Amino acid sequence: MERDVYQRLLKIEEVVELYPLFGEYDLIAKVEAETYDKIGEIVVSKVRAIEGIKATKTLAKMVF
């Protein structure tokens, strides 16, 4: 299922980088958006909507 999730994440426009991992997490995705609120919307409505994703962890960095 990890490969399917990976392919579906690649189709999300705001996902600008995606890497498979070994260990506690299976994938790490870099999402870019103009605001923290928009990142939250993307994670909830697009990322968590993908079948096979059990949990997400969001770390945010604001760039000026």
Secondary structure, 3 states (H helix, E strand, C coil): CHHHHHHHHHCCCCEEEEEECCCCCCEEEEECCCCHHHHHHHHHHHHCCCCCCCCCCCCCCCCC
